[in-house]
Amino acid sequence: MKLDALAIFSRADGSFAVSDPLRGKLDHEATSVCLSADEVRNGRIGVTEGMIRDWVRWQVAPDRKTFDQFAAVLKRLSPEDLGTLSPGPPTRLPRDPRQIPTIEHKYGTVPVIQASAGVQRVLLLAYLIIWCWQEHLLAAEQVGRPPLRSMMVIVDELEAHLHPKWQRIVLPALMSVGDILSSDLAIQTIAATHSPMILASMEGQFDPATDTLYHLYGAGRGVTLEETPFVKYGDVSGWLTSPLFGLRQARSREAELAIDAAKKLQLEEEPSSDDVAAVSERLKRHLASDDKFWPRWLYFAEEHGVSI
């Protein structure tokens, strides 16, 4: 069954692709278009004015509905550490004739082109969602068709540039923005990630009736996409040592090797005190003082004449 839907693809390199089936029904309009991050920010002739111009235009328009939707999406996607991301007053910068939007958070008011990489990525994604929807409403009016009620948002490397505090909330927030645009707009979100924080964020949100987890991994010279049951692994350590990430330990590589050496030594029938002391030094160098492996090792070391 074919289902027409708006689609936004946020690529790992910062570029975007958007697709609108209704725009393809207009004369000389392409259904899909690819835009670099710079084009999304500054515009491409014949396609988009870009975030900087559209943001200010929406902000000063007599009808602020579009701007209010944009501000609501930003609020929904805001991180814990920065607080609410709110549009500030436009400003002028040296050697730039444009009015530049600003973003306000608890650390101050910042021109958007000077914001951090994480903030800029979320700003561009929020803008593309609003822009795509507004352009779709215009296309629907021009072709005499009702607007579509399905949107797909695909984000590669969702965690890119985002602090772990932001990673912990961004996916559930992104999945919930459809109601801001329209009460009957359904958004399907597809996110690719290497972050255990992104997966942990779904432990209270994942619904097996509507959500699916896939594991993408190398298999010989090919790649396999495998549907995987969603299991609550708890903290990040549990996720890192789960089959999805495959780490034997959620520690540094050096700490893992030191523990391997310690376990191997513990299996020997008569380990020497020199070997126990050498491994103890490795453990002290690479393990935290409160690492849960210490109680097991301290008893063993003292039995073999090594005091730590």
N, C-alpha and C positions, 0 to 999 in steps of 0.2 A: 504494500500500500504506500503510495507516494503522498507525503505530507509537505505542502509548501510552508516554508518558515523563513523568517528573517534569520540571518546568521552573521555573527561577528567572531572572527578568529584573531586572538592576540598571540602573535608569534614570539618565540623566545628571543629573537634578535631585536625586538621592539617595534617591528612593523605589524601591520594589520591587514586583514582581508575582510570585506563585507559583501554580503549578498542579499538582494531584495528581489524576489520574483516579480513583484508588481512594477518595479522600475524597468524591468526588461520588456514590459509591454508598452512603454513609451517610445516614441520615435527617437532613434539615435541614442538610446540609453542602454548601457550594458547592465546585465543582471548583477554581475560581480565586479569588484574593483579591488586592487591591492594598493595600499598606501604605506609609505615609510613613516616612521615616527615623526620625522621632520614635516612631512606633508600633513599628517594629522594635526600637528601643532600649528603649522603656519599656512596650510591650505594648498590646494592644487587647482589651477584654473579649470573651470568647467565641472569640477567635482565637489569641492568643499571649500568654504572660507577658512576652515581650520579652527582649532580650539580657541586661539587667542582672540580672533575677531568675533567668532560666534558667542563666546562667553560674554564679552562686553556688550554685544548686540542684545543678547537675551537679558542681560542685567539691566539695561536702560530702557527696554521695551515697555510701552504702557501696559501690555498684557504680560505679566510675569510668570505665567503658568509653566512655560518651558524652563525658565531659570529656576523656579521653585522646585521643579522635578529634578533638575541637575543638582541643586543644593541638597535635596533629600537623598539622592543616591550617594553623594559624597559623605553625608552624615552617616548613612547606613554602612559605608565601607571604611569608616574612620577607625584608626588603631587606638589601642589602650594608652600607649605611651605619649602620643601627641595630643590626645583628646579629639574633640570634634573638629573635622576639617570644614571650615566655613569660608565661602567666597568673601573676600574683602573688597575695598574700593579699588578701582583701576588706578594705575599710576603710570608715569612716564619714566623711561630710563634713558641715559645718555646715548646719543647717536641712534635712537629708534623712534620714528615718528608715530608709532602706534600707541594706543592705550593698552597697557599690559595688565591683565588680571592679576590679582593677588589672592593668596590663600592664607587664612588665619588659623592658627592653632595655639597651644598654650605657650609656645616659645616665641610667638610674635607674628607679624604680618610679613609675608615673603612673596615677591613677584614669582609667578609660576615658573618662569624660565630659570629661576635661581633655586628652586626647590630641590630637595634631595631626589636621588634616582627613584627611590621607592614611592615617594609622593607623586612624582611626575608620571610614573607608570600607572598608578591608580587614577590620577586625573585624566589621562588620555583614555583609559578604559571607560571611565564614567562618561566622559564626553562622547565617545563613540557610541555608547548605548543610547544616550539621549539623541544624538544627531541621527543615528540610524532610524530610530523610532519616528522622529519628526519628519525626516525625508520620506519615510514609508507612508505616513499619514497624508503627506502632500501628493505622493504618487497615487495612492488609493483614490483621492479626490479627483485627480486628473484623469484617471482611467474609468471612473465611475464604478469602482469596486469597493466592498467593505474591507477595512484593514484586516490583515491576517492576525491570528490570535496565538501564534506560536513564534517564539524566538529561541535561537540556539546561541549560546555564548561558549566559545571554546578558548581556553587559556592554556598555553604551553608554559611550563616552568612557572607556575603560579606564585611560587615563593620568591622569585627573582627580585633582589634588592629589598625585600621586606624583612624587618626585624622579627625575631620569633614571636614577640607579643602580637604582631600584626598577622603573622602566619596562623596564629591560633584562632583568629576570628574571620579571616577574609573569605574563605569558601562558603561557610553558612550565610554570611552577609550577602555575597554575590548571588547566591541561589534565591535570595528573598526580594530582589529589587523589582520583580515583575509587577507587583501590586502598585508600585509608585508610578509606573507608566500607564497602566490600565488595570481595572479591576478584573478583567477577564483575559489578561495576557499570561500565557503559560511560558515559562522560561526553562529550557533544558540546559544545564550547565555540564560541560565536559572539561575537567581539569587534569592536566598531567603534572606530576610533581615528583621530586626526589626528597621531599621534606617529611619527616615523621610528625612534625607539628601540624601540617595540613591534614594528615590522616587522623591524628588524635583529635583534631577539632570536630570531626564528624561522629565521634562516639555517642554523643547525645542527639545527633540529627539523622543518622543513617536509617533509612526505612527500606527494608528488603523488598517491599511491594513496589517501590518506585525508583530505588537507587541500585546501582551496580558498581562493584569494584573490579577492575581488571589489573592484572599484573603483566607488564610488558618486560620481557627478558630475552637475552640472547640464548639461542639453542643451536650449537654448532656454528654454521655459517649463516643461519637464518635468525629470525626474530619471531617469538611466539607471544600472542595476546591471549591470556588465559583468564577466564572469569574466576574470581576468588571469593570465597565467603568472607563477609566482613566480620572480624572478630575484635572485641575490645581488648587491646593489649595493655591498657592503662597508661603509664607514663612513657616518656620518650624512649627510655631504655628498653621497655617491652616491645615497642614498635621496631627499634633498631635491630633487635635480636629475633624478630619474627621472620617467617619465611619470605615476607615481602622485601626486606632489606638484606637478610641473610648474614648479618654480623654475628660472630660467635660471642662477642662481648661488646658492650657499649662503652668501651674505654679506648684510650689511644692504642695504636699498634704496638708501641713499645711496652705498654702495661700488659697487653694481652700476651705478648711473648714472654714477659717476666713471669706471669702467672702460669703459663704453660710449663716453663722451666721449673717453677716451684712444685706444680702438681706431679711432674715427672720425677722430681727428686723425692717426693713423699712416697712414691711407689717403690723406691729402691729398698732393699732389705737392710743395708747398712750404709746410709749416706754419711759422708765425712763432715766433720764440723766446718772444714774450710769451704766445702761446696755449699753448705747451708748458709754460711756467712756471706759468700759471694752472691747467692740468690737473694738473700735478705737486703743486701745493698742495692741490687737491681729493683727490688720491690719498693724500697724507700725512695729511690730516685723517680719512679714512675707512677706510684699509687698515691692517692690522697690519704691523709692521715686517718680518715674515718671510713676508708674503703671496707666493704663488707668481707673482703677476703682476709683481712688482717687477723681476726680472732682465730681462724683456722690455722694460719701460719705461725702466729706467736706461740701457741702451745707446742707445735711441732719443733720450732727453732729452739725453744727452751729445753725440750727433751734431749736435744743434741748439743747442748752446751753453748748455745748462741743467744745472747741477751740483746734485745732490740730496744 
